[in-house]
Amino acid sequence: MAGYGVEFGDFRTNRVGKPRGYLVQLEPRMSNTAASADRWLPVRPGTEALVAQALIRLIADGDAGPAERRERAAQVARDVNLDEVASRADIPVPILESLAQTFVTANRP
């Protein structure tokens, strides 16, 4: 458990020549993790997995990032309805699109 804390601290520290990690927390309530995240996106309870599938679908459908990453995503989430997920999770599709773009273009997502 101590190793996780050290790695998380390193991820959140802005070191010379190494960009600081960007943390997005998707959960229904404002937890300690959500409070310390760069961005907290409140979702309806029980919809976290649906949001993850929607993000995977957006990555697969996009044209950014490595082709290998998009191909793997396409195998996982080809039947996800983005509008339905957005409605059930209470999170707009444009926010999901923005988040997917952030993930797909990251060096170490």
Contacts in CASP RR format, 6 or more apart in sequence:
PFRMAT RR
TARGET T0000
AUTHOR 0000-0000-0000
METHOD contacts of the structure
MODEL  1
MAGYGVEFGDFRTNRVGKPRGYLVQLEPRMSNTAASADRWLPVRPGTEAL
VAQALIRLIADGDAGPAERRERAAQVARDVNLDEVASRADIPVPILESLA
QTFVTANRP
11 20 0 8 1.000
11 21 0 8 1.000
11 23 0 8 1.000
12 20 0 8 1.000
12 21 0 8 1.000
12 23 0 8 1.000
12 36 0 8 1.000
13 20 0 8 1.000
14 20 0 8 1.000
22 38 0 8 1.000
22 39 0 8 1.000
22 102 0 8 1.000
22 106 0 8 1.000
23 36 0 8 1.000
23 37 0 8 1.000
23 38 0 8 1.000
23 39 0 8 1.000
24 37 0 8 1.000
24 38 0 8 1.000
24 39 0 8 1.000
24 40 0 8 1.000
24 41 0 8 1.000
24 99 0 8 1.000
24 102 0 8 1.000
25 31 0 8 1.000
25 33 0 8 1.000
25 34 0 8 1.000
25 37 0 8 1.000
25 39 0 8 1.000
25 40 0 8 1.000
25 41 0 8 1.000
26 41 0 8 1.000
26 43 0 8 1.000
26 48 0 8 1.000
26 51 0 8 1.000
26 52 0 8 1.000
27 33 0 8 1.000
27 34 0 8 1.000
27 40 0 8 1.000
27 42 0 8 1.000
27 43 0 8 1.000
27 48 0 8 1.000
28 42 0 8 1.000
28 43 0 8 1.000
28 44 0 8 1.000
28 45 0 8 1.000
28 46 0 8 1.000
29 42 0 8 1.000
30 40 0 8 1.000
30 42 0 8 1.000
34 40 0 8 1.000
41 91 0 8 1.000
41 95 0 8 1.000
41 99 0 8 1.000
42 90 0 8 1.000
42 91 0 8 1.000
43 51 0 8 1.000
43 89 0 8 1.000
43 90 0 8 1.000
43 91 0 8 1.000
44 88 0 8 1.000
44 89 0 8 1.000
44 90 0 8 1.000
47 85 0 8 1.000
47 88 0 8 1.000
47 89 0 8 1.000
47 90 0 8 1.000
50 80 0 8 1.000
50 85 0 8 1.000
50 88 0 8 1.000
50 89 0 8 1.000
51 85 0 8 1.000
51 89 0 8 1.000
51 91 0 8 1.000
51 96 0 8 1.000
53 76 0 8 1.000
53 77 0 8 1.000
53 80 0 8 1.000
53 85 0 8 1.000
54 77 0 8 1.000
54 80 0 8 1.000
54 82 0 8 1.000
54 85 0 8 1.000
54 86 0 8 1.000
54 89 0 8 1.000
54 96 0 8 1.000
55 96 0 8 1.000
55 99 0 8 1.000
55 100 0 8 1.000
55 103 0 8 1.000
56 73 0 8 1.000
56 76 0 8 1.000
56 77 0 8 1.000
56 80 0 8 1.000
57 73 0 8 1.000
57 77 0 8 1.000
57 78 0 8 1.000
57 80 0 8 1.000
57 82 0 8 1.000
58 82 0 8 1.000
58 96 0 8 1.000
58 97 0 8 1.000
58 100 0 8 1.000
58 101 0 8 1.000
59 69 0 8 1.000
59 70 0 8 1.000
59 73 0 8 1.000
59 100 0 8 1.000
59 103 0 8 1.000
59 104 0 8 1.000
60 70 0 8 1.000
60 71 0 8 1.000
60 73 0 8 1.000
60 74 0 8 1.000
60 76 0 8 1.000
60 77 0 8 1.000
60 78 0 8 1.000
61 74 0 8 1.000
62 70 0 8 1.000
62 100 0 8 1.000
62 104 0 8 1.000
63 70 0 8 1.000
64 101 0 8 1.000
64 104 0 8 1.000
64 105 0 8 1.000
65 104 0 8 1.000
65 105 0 8 1.000
69 104 0 8 1.000
70 104 0 8 1.000
82 93 0 8 1.000
82 96 0 8 1.000
83 93 0 8 1.000
85 96 0 8 1.000
86 92 0 8 1.000
86 93 0 8 1.000
86 96 0 8 1.000
103 109 0 8 1.000
END
